[in-house]
Amino acid sequence: MKLDPTKLADWQVAEAAEATMKPVSQLAEELGILPDELIPYGRQLAKVDQARIRSRLEGRPQGKYIDVTAITPTPLGEGKTTTTIGLIQALGRRGQRVTGAIRQPSGGPTFNIKGSAAGGGLAQCIPLTPFSMGLTGDIDKIVNAHNLSMVALTARMQHERNYDDAALAKRGLRRLDIDPERVQSKWIMDFCAQALRNITIGNGGKMDGYPMNSGFAIAVSSELMAILAVADSLADMRERIGRMVMAYSRNGSPVTTTDLEVAGAMCAWMVDTLNPTLMQTIEGQPVLVHAGPFANIAIGQSSVIADKIGTRLCDYHVTESGFGADIGYEKFWNLKCRYSGLKPDAVVIVATIRALKMHGGGPEVKPGLKLDDAYTHENLGLLEKGCENLLAHIETVHKSGVKPVVCINSFYTDTPAEIALVKKIAEQAGAYAACSEHWLKGGDGALELAEAVEAAAKEPGHFRFLYEKETPLAQRVERIAKEVYGADGVEYLPEAAAKLKQLEADPEVKDMGTCMVKTHLSLSHDPNRKGRPKGWILPVRDILLYRGAGFVVPVAGDIKLMPGTGSDPGFRRIDVDTATGKVHGLF
């Protein structure tokens, strides 16, 4: 079936492709997954029993490991998932045995401005509707497990207020003396609900909870999502959940989920989430969908488990890191690879002419508004200046000791001269460069990219971390700020400075990773500073501790853990055909 993405919406392309997609049992068989390793969810979807398959694959040689990241994007996104899917399809067309790993989309962006994360055009992961609307239930289970911990915390605070120590003891409880001013966690939901960022709970009488300030964060920012991304087994996940710090007592002692006696029940909600979901590209290559953290407020990676399975099954395994190389790849490099023990053979940096022109000083790009003519007409001067942003990301990948491949995700308005200029600049900086038309042409459109990736992956690598585990926290943050973001230094606001001093004295923190939180719309902390900002200081306003995930989380600039819904959200165009039950309007 010949599909034309210029005449069809993404959901229409997906719907047409789904009519001829492989049954998931056939997809699994072709991939080498045994029947008893597959957990079916209907005809089109299945989970993979990670414990069974990893036990069988142990000791098998690993395939080439490819990460896909990007330059600093416009608010529209530059097609990183689309490129990931297009590359998988192209490697398949070149005769490679290939798998991919991508994240499950959050309902927040799916029903807001950015849309789903299935790719687009002829480079999509299907079936689109279940992928975009809950899939096999992992995010729902995370929401339930996380909010159960909040139920346990707030109920305990109420009971400790209402009962003396003797009455608590009769109920099998000891006083934790939780400080309501030092509750570390919020409730979560999987939508962008700015009205719930800051709320007051416990209003009413003494049986109506503990009155205090609280709020909601988006589900994918939950520490449980981070734990799912890095956990290596059920036992590892259970141990990590038990280490989660929910609050502090009035004497400064941490109050964990284990103290609240809720960790086991939380893990019970999470058991099935440990198994990746098996899906496919429009062209029938297998894709493992697992975990869904954002990269600006979390680790931004699909799971360690999915990558360990994919690299054992195939010649090439393509995984994706969120947003630009400054945050998505930096966390892949220094966190995910450290946890997994895997080392990338090549890294794809997705760039668009549109984004590079914006970084060169082009007019503001806003979702829902027509692009300025500067983005649809040739302007080599604007483009060349904007390539400073691309060069920063190339340098970041080089610092990890891995060969970068710049993918120019081509739009029909791009001119040959513009494409040639970006290729020249990238190659002069020591990167491979390829133009790709996967959105328009699917795997055929990404053959040049696939060839470049294969060439880069054959080069000897010298992978190295940016910092060692023994590096003190302040030095880690400064190294990331200076060497990846391009800052002149780091400034700690008073609250963050106090936490830094406390954390650096904690021996457990020395073994934890550093997971930065900052905007994805700039190399700096300020989303309005485009290109490659110079002469600035990174302001760290807070430091969070995700003891279960094993992260210290410095927060830079003004960034929210609960995004807001825009004035023209995608849900306005989503509906159901009542005759067939099919959903239309997803993008």
C-alpha atoms as one frame of an Amber mdcrd trajectory, in Angstrom:
protein
   0.000   0.000   0.000   1.446   3.372  -1.085   0.750   6.075   1.489   1.358
   9.789   0.967   1.998  11.584   4.294   1.649  14.967   2.568  -2.041  14.203
   1.995  -2.822  12.247   5.158  -2.633  13.074   8.863  -0.342  10.878  10.965
  -3.308   9.021  12.462  -4.613   8.289   8.954  -1.230   6.919   7.853  -1.112
   4.772  10.986  -4.668   3.513  10.526  -3.948   2.462   6.938  -0.688   0.751
   7.924  -2.332  -1.084  10.816  -4.600  -2.913   8.370  -1.606  -4.972   7.194
   0.594  -5.035  10.299   2.060  -8.311  11.524   0.371 -10.176  14.378   2.510
  -9.699  17.456   3.115 -13.466  17.636   4.703 -13.377  14.163   6.748 -10.293
  15.081   8.058 -12.070  18.172   8.854 -15.263  16.284  10.827 -13.357  13.643
  12.761 -11.595  16.400  13.598 -14.848  18.136  11.319 -14.440  21.155   9.937
 -17.789  22.313   6.190 -18.292  22.938   6.637 -18.670  26.704   8.526 -15.336
  26.759   5.562 -13.456  25.304   2.648 -12.075  27.344  -0.096 -11.222  24.795
  -2.299  -8.150  25.103  -4.599  -8.949  22.201  -3.540  -9.540  18.586  -1.348
  -6.452  18.115   0.443  -5.966  21.437   2.376  -8.062  23.909   4.753  -7.668
  26.784   8.056  -9.537  26.842   8.794 -11.518  29.997  12.084  -9.850  30.780
  13.259 -12.367  33.367  12.723 -15.374  31.082  14.248 -13.903  27.945  17.244
 -12.332  29.681  18.056 -15.626  31.362  18.047 -17.368  27.970  20.036 -14.633
  26.174  22.705 -14.302  28.842  26.144 -14.669  27.293  24.973 -13.994  23.743
  27.147 -11.427  21.878  25.859  -7.859  21.873  24.883  -6.029  18.721  25.823
  -2.459  17.850  24.279   0.042  20.256  23.081   3.327  18.733  21.678   6.321
  20.620  19.555   9.031  18.998  19.618  12.532  20.461  19.230  16.031  18.985
  20.212  19.671  18.926  18.323  22.113  21.143  14.795  21.911  19.699  12.132
  24.445  18.876   8.891  24.058  20.867   7.643  21.987  17.911  10.264  19.259
  18.349  12.665  18.255  15.581  11.508  14.699  14.887  13.817  12.680  17.112
  11.425   9.741  17.533  10.537   9.962  13.848  14.250   9.733  13.068  14.676
   6.796  15.451  11.902   4.883  13.683  13.163   5.911  10.228  16.666   4.691
  11.084  15.316   1.357  12.333  13.389   0.956   9.082  16.396   1.899   6.948
  18.743  -0.490   8.761  16.151  -3.179   8.153  16.107  -2.343   4.448  19.892
  -2.651   4.399  19.583  -6.220   5.622  20.434  -5.622   9.253  18.669  -7.451
  12.049  17.470  -4.456  14.072  15.398  -3.514  17.104  14.566  -0.200  18.703
  13.680   1.101  22.160  11.534   4.183  22.704   9.620   5.637  25.628   5.920
   5.358  26.288   4.236   8.718  25.644   2.741  10.676  28.513  -0.881  11.756
  28.295   0.291  15.281  29.098   1.918  16.122  25.747  -0.290  13.666  23.824
  -3.411  15.690  24.604  -1.619  19.026  24.732   0.567  20.685  22.088   3.410
  18.279  21.305   1.276  15.226  20.587   2.160  11.563  20.899   5.687  10.149
  20.597   5.078   7.518  17.920   7.050   9.275  15.186   5.255  10.633  12.139
   4.590  10.312   8.443   5.994   7.043   7.104   8.275   6.600  10.132   5.878
   5.610  12.901   5.443   3.025  15.618   2.065   1.291  15.420  -0.689   0.700
  16.479  -0.985   4.420  17.205  -4.139   4.580  19.355  -3.152   2.111  22.090
   0.412   3.456  22.026  -0.870   6.966  22.695  -3.624   6.096  25.161  -2.247
   3.976  27.990  -0.635   1.113  26.053  -0.331  -1.888  28.409  -0.970   0.160
  31.532   2.521   0.958  32.849   1.890   4.666  33.487  -1.469   3.926  35.144
   0.269   1.485  37.485   2.952   4.052  38.295   0.246   6.622  39.089  -1.479
   4.162  41.419   1.718   3.055  43.152   2.959   6.618  43.599  -0.349   7.964
  44.897  -0.605   4.991  47.257   2.607   6.234  48.879   0.992   9.667  49.297
  -2.071   8.045  50.832   0.190   6.216  53.282   2.070   9.391  54.146  -0.921
  11.679  54.669  -2.904   9.033  56.567   0.048   8.481  58.891   0.312  12.223
  59.518  -3.392  12.354  60.404  -3.168   9.408  62.790  -0.076  10.774  64.512
  -1.900  14.070  65.051  -5.011  12.376  66.435  -3.464   9.666  68.672  -0.893
   9.613  71.452   2.001   7.143  71.432   0.074   4.510  73.410  -2.881   4.637
  71.024  -0.522   4.422  68.033   1.203   1.397  69.569  -2.157  -0.390  69.928
  -2.546   0.067  66.165   0.927  -1.326  65.506   2.407   2.069  64.657   5.341
   4.060  65.954   5.507   7.835  65.796   7.496   9.075  62.809   6.943  12.749
  63.720   6.756  13.844  60.076   7.477  17.523  59.436   4.663  18.903  57.220
   7.086  21.555  55.948   9.496  18.882  54.674   7.241  16.596  52.661   9.290
  15.780  49.548   6.667  14.289  47.272   3.471  15.417  45.561   0.553  13.579
  44.046   0.782  12.733  40.336  -1.460  12.504  37.300  -0.668  12.006  33.616
  -1.974  15.301  32.261  -0.659  18.856  32.123  -2.748  20.425  34.881  -1.242
  23.724  35.979  -4.224  24.403  38.264  -3.073  21.523  40.491   0.576  22.538
  40.875  -0.115  24.079  44.273  -3.071  22.989  46.390  -4.147  22.758  50.036
  -5.283  19.392  51.347  -6.817  18.114  54.576  -9.463  20.819  54.935 -12.347
  19.899  57.246 -12.275  18.089  60.572  -9.650  15.924  62.228 -10.835  12.849
  60.299 -10.337  14.593  56.940  -6.587  14.248  56.701  -3.709  16.478  57.694
  -4.111  20.110  56.575  -1.074  21.288  54.609   0.151  22.632  51.291   0.599
  20.028  48.587   0.311  19.723  44.829   0.509  17.545  41.734   3.366  16.708
  39.375   3.099  14.947  36.021   3.309  11.146  36.215   6.510  10.803  34.208
   8.381  12.965  36.738   7.689  10.438  39.506  10.698   8.755  41.061   8.922
   5.480  40.291   9.264   6.212  36.569  12.976   6.822  37.063  13.223   3.570
  38.986  11.513   1.709  36.127  14.019   3.193  33.678  17.093   2.047  35.631
  15.963  -1.082  37.531  17.677  -4.309  36.476  15.340  -6.881  38.059  12.259
  -7.247  40.242  14.453  -7.573  43.339  16.333  -4.419  42.363  13.080  -2.529
  41.769  11.656  -3.661  45.142  14.789  -2.518  46.958  14.783   0.863  45.191
  11.103   1.483  45.995  11.815   0.802  49.648  14.551   3.476  49.683  12.303
   6.288  48.421  12.281   9.264  50.804   8.789  10.719  51.162   9.471  13.313
  53.868  11.689  14.178  56.820  10.881  14.071  60.508  11.114  17.146  62.687
  14.554  16.024  63.824  15.746  15.712  60.206  15.583  11.924  59.779  14.368
  10.643  56.389  10.930   9.006  56.266  10.945   6.301  53.612   8.282   4.147
  52.022   9.693   1.334  54.157   9.030   3.386  57.302   5.461   3.881  56.068
   5.162   0.125  55.390   3.882   0.799  51.890   6.887  -0.217  49.727   5.692
  -3.795  49.251   2.220  -2.738  48.112   3.751  -0.183  45.750   5.939  -2.875
  44.209   2.877  -5.110  43.857   1.313  -2.422  41.636   4.560  -2.238  39.628
   5.384  -5.921  38.962   4.037  -6.031  35.399   5.629  -2.703  34.459   9.063
  -4.351  34.489   8.252  -6.146  31.192   8.727  -4.082  27.992   5.909  -3.836
  25.439   6.618  -5.184  21.941   5.370  -3.057  19.026   6.437  -2.515  15.416
   7.293   0.128  12.874   5.094   0.763   9.859   7.554  -1.427   7.919   7.396
  -4.290  10.425  10.587  -3.963  12.478  10.295  -4.668  16.223  10.308  -1.849
  18.770  10.403  -2.240  22.556   8.448   0.464  24.386   9.419   0.830  28.026
   9.441   3.647  30.602   8.614   7.252  29.804  10.534   9.899  31.774  11.040
  13.368  30.295  14.658  14.524  29.953  14.210  18.095  31.191  12.739  17.013
  34.549  13.881  13.367  34.770  16.351  10.889  33.249  14.742  10.981  29.786
  15.523   7.411  28.678  13.739   4.211  27.798  14.672   1.386  30.137  17.957
  -0.346  30.816  16.050  -3.629  30.551  14.791  -2.894  27.003  18.315  -2.056
  25.830  19.800  -5.165  27.431  17.221  -7.308  25.617  17.528  -5.482  22.279
  21.313  -5.584  22.124  21.250  -9.367  22.683  18.638 -10.042  20.006  19.939
  -8.077  17.041  22.843  -6.752  14.983  21.767  -3.172  15.708  19.749  -1.794
  18.587  18.612   1.831  18.311  17.598   3.627  21.509  16.418   7.198  22.006
  17.321   9.891  24.537  14.979  12.788  25.265  15.489  16.320  23.903  18.978
  17.644  23.075  22.400  16.166  23.770  22.872  18.633  26.632  20.275  16.867
  28.756  19.070  13.663  27.043  22.425  12.390  25.850  24.292  13.670  28.903
  22.025  11.513  31.088  22.280   8.555  28.704  26.064   8.892  28.807  26.660
   9.456  32.522  23.632   7.752  34.087  22.061   5.100  31.875  25.322   3.688
  30.522  26.770   3.633  34.029  23.747   1.658  35.283  23.557  -0.715  32.303
  27.230  -1.259  31.545  26.428  -0.789  27.840  28.516   1.535  25.658  27.207
   3.219  22.502  28.894   2.539  19.166  27.511   5.680  17.517  25.300   8.642
  18.426  22.862  10.327  16.040  22.261  14.054  16.535  18.996  15.088  14.875
  18.925  18.615  13.451  16.499  20.553  11.309  17.176  23.570   9.143  14.229
  25.203  10.923  15.738  24.847  14.400  19.202  25.921  13.267  17.775  29.102
  11.757  15.966  29.807  15.019  19.269  29.468  16.866  20.836  31.834  14.358
  18.446  34.579  15.450  15.320  33.718  13.482  11.855  34.818  14.633  10.195
  33.053  17.561   8.681  29.668  16.767   5.322  29.078  18.458   3.106  25.978
  18.295  -0.130  26.580  16.430   1.144  29.642  14.556   2.349  29.812  10.940
   6.112  29.681  10.552   7.770  32.926   9.526   9.033  33.046   5.931  12.604
  32.963   7.276  12.083  29.255   7.921  10.693  28.367   4.522  13.059  30.409
   2.306  16.795  29.996   1.858  18.915  32.013   4.276  22.464  30.692   4.525
  23.668  33.445   6.856  21.007  32.719   9.478  21.632  29.002   9.121  25.411
  29.222   9.488  25.129  31.293  12.663  22.631  28.805  14.109  25.038  25.932
  13.520  26.897  27.101  16.628  24.238  25.193  18.557  24.876  22.068  16.485
  28.622  22.358  17.098  28.052  22.458  20.874  26.167  19.149  20.711  28.780
  17.559  18.452  31.473  18.537  20.980  29.415  16.992  23.804  29.225  13.644
  22.003  32.951  13.792  21.188  33.698  14.266  24.898  32.112  10.880  25.561
  34.523   9.253  23.121  31.817   8.239  20.642  31.505   9.127  16.955  28.577
  11.501  16.220  26.372  11.274  13.143  24.431  14.434  12.299  21.046  13.642
  10.760  19.476  16.524   8.866  15.792  15.713   9.252  14.763  17.234   5.944
  11.614  19.245   5.232  10.417  19.962   1.709  11.270  23.660   2.153  14.972
  22.917   2.777  17.197  23.829  -0.170  20.194  21.840  -1.483  22.509  24.713
  -0.522  21.221  24.720   3.058  21.646  20.972   3.415  25.146  21.135   1.918
  26.134  23.891   4.358  25.059  21.907   7.433  26.832  18.783   6.147  30.034
  20.758   5.557  29.992  22.299   9.054  29.249  18.947  10.698  31.950  17.084
   8.802  34.520  19.799   9.543  33.685  19.272  13.234  34.538  15.578  12.955
  31.044  14.129  12.580  29.440  12.053   9.890  26.522  13.849   8.244  23.492
  12.611   6.321  20.269  14.042   4.990  17.182  11.954   5.704  13.639  12.015
   4.319  12.173   9.265   6.481   8.973  11.215   7.269   8.176  11.378   3.550
   9.698   8.128   2.300  10.026   5.831   5.322  13.037   3.507   5.406  13.986
   4.332   1.819  14.358   7.973   2.808  16.799   7.148   5.623  19.223   4.897
   3.717  21.942   7.568   3.629  21.557   7.975   7.401  21.725   4.210   7.966
  24.897   3.962   5.887  26.522   6.743   7.912  25.513   5.068  11.192  26.971
   1.747  10.070  30.247   3.467   9.142  30.418   5.345  12.460  29.655   2.196
  14.447  32.618   0.405  12.847  35.089   3.013  14.096  36.940   2.161  17.300
  35.407   3.938  20.288  36.998   5.331  23.422  33.942   5.716  25.628  34.528
   7.578  28.877  32.316   9.207  31.495  32.325  12.947  32.132  32.938  12.345
  35.830  33.787   9.415  38.070  31.571   8.099  40.861  33.999   9.521  43.405
  33.716  13.073  42.029  32.098  15.350  44.663  28.600  16.583  43.858  29.531
  20.250  43.415  32.315  19.317  40.990  29.942  17.114  38.978  27.417  19.909
  38.615  30.129  22.391  37.651  31.601  20.007  35.087  28.202  19.416  33.460
  27.445  23.163  33.503  30.762  24.178  31.981  31.594  21.317  29.614  28.100
  20.444  28.358  25.977  23.588  28.774  28.783  26.109  28.187  28.274  28.053
  31.447  31.038  30.058  33.095  30.170  28.602  36.478  27.441  27.616  38.945
  25.636  29.696  41.551  23.631  28.058  44.353  20.634  29.841  45.811  20.544
  29.704  49.645  18.202  26.696  49.928  20.225  24.749  47.349  23.520  25.699
  49.005  22.296  24.372  52.358  21.168  21.108  50.751  24.456  20.774  48.873
  26.410  20.970  52.125  24.141  18.384  53.746  24.246  15.999  50.773  28.006
  16.141  50.366  28.308  15.012  53.996  26.043  11.998  53.328  28.197   8.945
  52.463  25.348   7.292  50.503  25.115  10.242  48.125  28.665   9.676  46.885
  27.504   6.612  44.934  24.479   8.316  43.370  24.169   9.738  39.868  23.570
  13.414  39.108  20.338  14.012  37.167  20.083  17.669  36.175  16.756  19.460
  35.774  16.667  22.393  33.353  14.842  23.674  30.287  15.194  21.730  27.039
  14.718  24.882  24.947  18.199  26.307  25.524  21.701  25.130  26.343  21.340
  27.450  29.326  18.704  27.519  32.088  16.808  30.305  30.276  14.544  29.080
  27.439  14.820  32.458  25.702  18.596  32.199  25.197  19.072  30.469  21.851
  22.119  29.440  19.866  25.216  28.885  21.998  24.919  31.320  24.924  28.107
  32.865  26.299  28.926  34.661  29.548  26.336  33.183  31.883  26.128  31.391
  35.237  23.909  28.370  35.940  21.635  29.139  38.913  20.765  26.042  40.979
  17.687  26.856  43.051  17.028  23.474  44.656  18.456  19.969  44.987  16.114
  16.979  45.199  17.093  13.515  46.398  15.747  10.427  44.635  17.332   7.881
  46.939  15.422   4.979  45.386  16.426   5.755  41.812  19.915   6.617  43.016
  19.858  10.236  41.804  20.732  13.596  43.234  18.635  16.075  41.245  19.888
  19.688  41.006  17.141  22.007  39.702  18.306  24.922  37.547  16.188  27.895
  36.593  12.404  28.147  36.702  11.116  24.768  35.589   7.937  23.017  36.703
   7.413  19.337  37.466   3.835  19.845  36.276   3.641  21.369  32.772   0.695
  23.494  31.713  -1.913  22.911  29.010  -1.799  25.460  26.180  -4.616  27.440
  24.598  -4.865  25.148  21.551  -4.355  21.621  22.915  -4.507  18.513  20.759
  -7.509  17.092  22.589  -9.694  19.592  20.714  -9.208  17.546  17.532  -9.441
  14.007  18.950 -12.703  12.109  18.645 -14.160   8.660  17.984 -15.935   7.288
  14.921 -19.044   5.936  16.642 -19.724   3.507  13.782 -16.338   1.771  13.992
 -15.039   2.771  17.425 -11.795   4.010  15.861 -10.051   7.047  17.336  -9.061
   9.828  14.967  -7.151  13.052  15.401  -4.099  11.737  17.289  -0.804  13.184
  16.106
